[in-house]
Amino acid sequence: MTSRATVESSARLRLFCALTLPDETLDRLVEWQQRELAGSDGRVVPRGYLHVTLAFLGSRPAADVGPVSAALRAAAESADSIAFRAARYRETRSVGMVVLDDVHSSAGRLALGLFDRLERLGVYERERRQWLAHVTVLRFRRPPKLRPPVPELGELSPSGAAVYHSVLRSGGAQYEVLESVSLGG
């Protein structure tokens, strides 16, 4: 992940908004990944790419970065204090994740507020499924059907939020931070 990348205005970017995690949480997740996921038939998500996705916008014109950043900033400024606890490990058809319990439901409210703002801009279509707080920790072609213990993260709070550019590469997606914002003003 790079900090505050620059892009040409005519480019198209794969954008998403996410909560960033504090260093202590990242350290614990990496230790857990090394202990529980290393050696599995998959790619462990690198430390710098661990986050909690709020909204994936997909391919958007670079000109949308400013309005998307403003929407994230406005949603983040009105956010109540967010607290998560690791609840369980879950696999889908292509990723393994640590599902988080949204202790006060404040992250869910932040996500809904962001969805509303992004929809009004015309840059986002809300998913049919309910938003799920999680950190993707493993990517794979076939689910390895792991059953690791839940990582011991304690109660954690995001360190901020960011608009990211996801660049697809042969070795997996790489994320560049385009704009960082604080939570709660």
C-alpha positions as CSV (number, residue, x, y, z in Angstrom):
1,M,0.0,0.0,0.0
2,T,1.3,3.5,-0.8
3,S,0.2,6.6,0.9
4,R,-1.7,9.2,-1.1
5,A,-1.1,8.0,-4.6
6,T,-1.6,10.4,-7.6
7,V,-3.4,9.4,-10.8
8,E,-4.2,11.0,-14.2
9,S,-7.6,12.5,-14.4
10,S,-8.5,10.4,-17.5
11,A,-7.7,7.1,-15.9
12,R,-10.2,4.6,-14.6
13,L,-9.6,3.2,-11.2
14,R,-11.0,0.3,-9.1
15,L,-12.1,2.1,-6.0
16,F,-13.2,1.1,-2.6
17,C,-13.6,2.7,0.8
18,A,-12.4,0.9,3.9
19,L,-11.6,1.3,7.6
20,T,-7.9,1.1,8.4
21,L,-6.6,-0.9,11.3
22,P,-4.2,0.1,14.1
23,D,-0.6,-1.2,14.1
24,E,-1.2,-3.4,17.1
25,T,-4.1,-5.1,15.5
26,L,-2.2,-5.6,12.2
27,D,0.7,-7.1,14.2
28,R,-1.6,-9.6,15.9
29,L,-3.3,-10.5,12.7
30,V,0.0,-11.1,10.9
31,E,1.2,-13.3,13.8
32,W,-2.0,-15.3,13.7
33,Q,-1.8,-15.6,9.9
34,Q,1.8,-17.0,10.2
35,R,0.8,-19.4,12.9
36,E,-2.6,-20.6,11.5
37,L,-2.7,-20.0,7.7
38,A,0.9,-20.4,6.6
39,G,1.3,-23.5,4.5
40,S,-2.3,-23.5,3.4
41,D,-3.1,-23.7,-0.3
42,G,-3.6,-19.9,-0.7
43,R,-2.1,-16.5,-0.6
44,V,-1.9,-14.8,2.8
45,V,-3.0,-11.2,2.5
46,P,0.0,-8.9,3.4
47,R,0.0,-6.7,6.5
48,G,-0.3,-3.5,4.5
49,Y,-3.5,-4.7,2.7
50,L,-5.5,-5.8,5.8
51,H,-8.5,-3.5,6.2
52,V,-12.3,-3.6,6.8
53,T,-14.1,-2.8,3.5
54,L,-17.0,-0.4,3.7
55,A,-18.0,-0.1,0.0
56,F,-16.5,-1.5,-3.2
57,L,-17.3,0.9,-6.1
58,G,-15.5,-1.0,-8.9
59,S,-14.1,0.7,-12.0
60,R,-14.7,4.5,-11.8
61,P,-13.3,7.5,-13.6
62,A,-10.4,9.2,-11.7
63,A,-12.6,12.3,-11.5
64,D,-14.8,10.4,-9.0
65,V,-12.0,10.3,-6.4
66,G,-12.7,13.8,-5.0
67,P,-16.4,13.3,-4.6
68,V,-16.0,9.8,-3.1
69,S,-13.4,11.1,-0.7
70,A,-15.7,13.9,0.4
71,A,-18.5,11.4,0.9
72,L,-16.3,9.2,3.0
73,R,-15.0,12.2,5.0
74,A,-18.6,13.4,5.7
75,A,-19.7,9.9,6.8
76,A,-16.6,9.4,9.0
77,E,-17.0,12.8,10.7
78,S,-20.4,11.9,11.9
79,A,-19.4,8.4,13.0
80,D,-19.8,7.3,16.6
81,S,-16.9,5.4,18.3
82,I,-16.4,2.0,16.6
83,A,-15.4,-1.1,18.4
84,F,-14.9,-4.6,16.9
85,R,-14.2,-8.0,18.3
86,A,-13.0,-11.0,16.3
87,A,-16.0,-13.4,16.1
88,R,-15.1,-16.2,13.7
89,Y,-13.2,-17.4,10.7
90,R,-15.2,-17.9,7.5
91,E,-14.4,-19.0,4.0
92,T,-16.2,-18.1,0.8
93,R,-15.4,-19.5,-2.6
94,S,-12.3,-17.3,-3.0
95,V,-11.3,-15.8,0.4
96,G,-10.8,-16.6,4.0
97,M,-11.8,-13.9,6.5
98,V,-12.0,-12.9,10.1
99,V,-15.6,-11.9,10.7
100,L,-15.9,-9.0,13.2
101,D,-18.6,-8.3,15.8
102,D,-19.6,-4.7,15.5
103,V,-19.9,-4.2,19.2
104,H,-22.1,-1.0,19.2
105,S,-23.4,-1.3,15.6
106,S,-21.6,2.0,14.9
107,A,-19.5,0.6,12.0
108,G,-22.8,-0.6,10.4
109,R,-24.3,2.8,10.8
110,L,-21.2,4.4,9.2
111,A,-21.4,2.0,6.3
112,L,-25.1,2.8,5.7
113,G,-24.5,6.5,5.9
114,L,-21.6,6.1,3.4
115,F,-23.8,4.0,1.1
116,D,-26.5,6.7,1.1
117,R,-23.9,9.4,0.2
118,L,-22.3,7.3,-2.6
119,E,-25.7,6.4,-4.1
120,R,-26.7,10.1,-4.2
121,L,-23.5,10.8,-6.1
122,G,-24.4,8.0,-8.5
123,V,-21.1,6.1,-8.0
124,Y,-22.4,3.2,-6.0
125,E,-25.1,0.6,-6.1
126,R,-25.8,-1.0,-2.7
127,E,-25.3,-4.8,-2.5
128,R,-28.4,-6.9,-1.8
129,R,-26.7,-8.7,1.0
130,Q,-26.2,-7.0,4.4
131,W,-22.8,-5.4,5.1
132,L,-20.5,-7.7,7.0
133,A,-17.6,-6.4,9.0
134,H,-14.6,-8.5,8.2
135,V,-10.9,-8.6,7.4
136,T,-9.9,-10.7,4.4
137,V,-6.8,-12.7,5.5
138,L,-6.4,-15.3,2.8
139,R,-7.1,-15.6,-0.9
140,F,-7.4,-19.0,-2.8
141,R,-8.6,-20.7,-5.9
142,R,-10.3,-23.5,-3.9
143,P,-11.4,-23.2,-0.3
144,P,-8.9,-25.0,1.9
145,K,-11.7,-25.6,4.5
146,L,-9.6,-24.4,7.3
147,R,-10.9,-24.2,10.9
148,P,-8.4,-22.0,12.7
149,P,-9.1,-20.6,16.1
150,V,-10.3,-17.0,16.2
151,P,-7.3,-14.6,16.5
152,E,-7.0,-12.9,19.9
153,L,-7.4,-9.2,19.0
154,G,-9.3,-8.0,22.0
155,E,-11.6,-5.0,21.4
156,L,-10.2,-2.9,18.6
157,S,-11.1,0.4,17.0
158,P,-10.2,1.4,13.5
159,S,-7.5,4.0,13.1
160,G,-9.2,5.8,10.3
161,A,-10.8,5.3,6.9
162,A,-9.4,5.6,3.4
163,V,-10.3,5.6,-0.3
164,Y,-8.2,3.0,-2.0
165,H,-7.3,2.2,-5.6
166,S,-7.1,-1.6,-6.2
167,V,-4.6,-2.5,-8.9
168,L,-4.9,-6.0,-10.3
169,R,-1.6,-7.8,-10.7
170,S,-0.6,-11.4,-11.6
171,G,0.4,-11.9,-7.9
172,G,-2.9,-10.5,-6.6
173,A,-4.4,-7.0,-6.1
174,Q,-2.3,-4.2,-4.7
175,Y,-3.9,-1.3,-2.9
176,E,-2.9,2.3,-3.0
177,V,-4.4,4.9,-0.6
178,L,-5.7,7.8,-2.5
179,E,-7.2,9.7,0.5
180,S,-7.2,9.1,4.2
181,V,-9.7,10.5,6.7
182,S,-10.2,10.6,10.4
183,L,-13.1,9.0,12.2
184,G,-15.5,11.1,14.4
185,G,-14.3,14.5,13.2
